[in-house]
Amino acid sequence: MEKTDFMEVDKNVPVPQRAKEAHEALANMEIGDSVVFTADFTTKTGSKRSHEGESFRLLASRHYGYKMVSRTDQFNDTVRFWRVE
């Protein structure tokens, strides 16, 4: 590890493989199917959301053309995403 004036530079750190689970789940999703993620942040308006879930929704939309809706379970701190189209 080298240190510069602004940050530390790490050398020889392998790049991890991309997670295939999201693609596999989306490839098998039918309309009405859903997945659940742990809520890990709160928006400015107080809504609980999931970074991983939002990434999943974007992947579903951009790569598969799916339309998704989500609902938050405030009691269990989870966010569920359904494929609707």
HUNOR-V372355 format. One record per pair of residues at least 4 apart in sequence whose C-alpha atoms are under 6 Angstrom apart, sorted by the first residue. I is the first residue (numbers start at 0). GAP is how many residues later the second one is. D is the distance in Angstrom with one decimal. If there is no record, write none. Layout:
# HUNOR-V372355
[[I,GAP,D] [I,GAP,D]]
This chain:
# HUNOR-V372355
[[0,8,5.6] [0,9,4.6] [1,6,5.6] [1,7,5.1] [2,5,4.3] [3,4,5.9] [28,4,5.9] [30,52,5.1] [30,53,5.2] [30,54,5.9] [31,51,5.6] [31,52,5.9] [32,49,5.7] [32,50,5.8] [33,47,5.3] [33,48,4.2] [34,45,5.6] [34,46,5.4] [35,43,5.6] [35,44,4.2] [36,16,5.8] [36,41,5.6] [36,42,5.3] [37,40,4.4] [38,9,5.9] [38,10,5.0] [38,11,4.4] [38,38,5.2] [38,39,4.8] [38,40,5.9] [39,10,5.1] [40,7,5.8] [40,8,5.5] [41,4,5.6] [41,5,5.4] [41,6,4.4] [41,7,6.0] [42,4,5.3] [57,4,5.9] [58,4,5.5] [59,4,5.1] [59,6,5.3] [60,4,4.6] [60,5,4.9] [65,19,5.7] [66,16,6.0] [66,17,5.7] [66,18,5.1] [67,14,5.4] [67,15,4.6] [67,16,5.6] [68,12,5.6] [68,13,5.4] [69,10,5.4] [69,11,4.3] [70,8,5.7] [70,9,5.5] [71,6,5.9] [71,7,4.4] [72,4,5.7] [72,5,5.3]]
